[in-house]
Amino acid sequence: MNLPFVVALIGLAVSAWFAIQSVRELKRDVPGHSRNAAMIHIAMVSMLVPFCLIVMAFYWPAA
């Protein structure tokens, strides 16, 4: 595998972690800084995941 593909995989893993933690925080439904941060993290994940998928598609390792 090449470096951009691996970095995109790591980006997807980090995005999944932040998405899971943010959804857990949003389900608590407690107003404050944590809720605002969770909403921002969801927006960041929604922008990072498509970019990671594009990079993975472009740098798909040739078998």
Sequence and secondary structure as in RCSB ss.txt:
>XXXX:A:sequence
MNLPFVVALIGLAVSAWFAIQSVRELKRDVPGHSRNAAMIHIAMVSMLVPFCLIVMAFYWPAA
>XXXX:A:secstr
  HHHHHHHHHHHHHHHHHHHHHHHHHH   SHHHHHHHHHHHHHHHHHHHHHHHHHHT    
